[in-house]
Amino acid sequence: MTMDTVIRQSGVVTVVDIRGNIVQGKEIDRLRDVLKAVLNEGHKQILFNLGNVNYIDTSGVGCLMSECLYNRT
């Protein structure tokens, strides 16, 4: 299953809705691009809605953690 993302605002929080599988390969590359874009726009309070994620491998967890932790200003 491919991964889809939707970015929306809920008050001051930026919500990234993720659906599908977060696995090594094209999905991780796309997720990394989405996260970099959100961070580059200056959003600081980000919530990842993983309610519709079917599967996430260790690369997916690493991507979520590294992009958010190492790109903070």
N, C-alpha and C positions, 0 to 999 in steps of 0.2 A: 504494500500500500504506500502510495506517495505521501509526502508531507505537505500540508497547506498551512499557511499562517494568515491571521487577520490581526491588524493592530488597531486598537481603539482606545479612547480616553474614557476614564471613569473618574470624574473629578480631577484631582491632581495626579492620579495614578495612570500610567500607561499600561494597558493590558495587551499581552501578546497571546492570542488564542492559537494553540497549535493542535493540529489534527493529523493523525496517521502515525507513521513510524519515524523515530529519530534515530537513524543508524548511520554508520560510517559510509561516506560516499557523497552523492549529489545532495542528499538531505542535509547533511552536516554543513556542506558548503552554502546551501541556501539559508539555513538557519543562522550561520555565522554572518552572512550578508545582512540579514534582517536585524540581528542584534547590533551590529556595527552601525547601521543606519539609525536605529532608535537612540543609541548612545551618542552618535555624532550630532543628532538634533537637540541634544542637551537634556534629554529625559533622565531623571535621577531615580524616580520611584517607579519601578517596573515589576509587574506581576506576570508570571508565566502561568497561563491556564493550561494545565496538562490533562484536563478531564477527558479529552477525546484522543489522547495518545494511546495507541495500541501496544507499542513496544518502544523501549529506549535502551540502547546499548551503552557501554561505558564511554564510547566516543561521544555520544549525545550528552551524557552527564558532564563530561569534560568540557564540551563546547559551551554549555550553559554556564558552567562555573568560570571558565577562563575568560570568556568575553566580558562577563559582568565584573569579575574581581580585578582583572588586570587592565581594564580600560576606564577605571574610575579616575576622576580628576578631583 
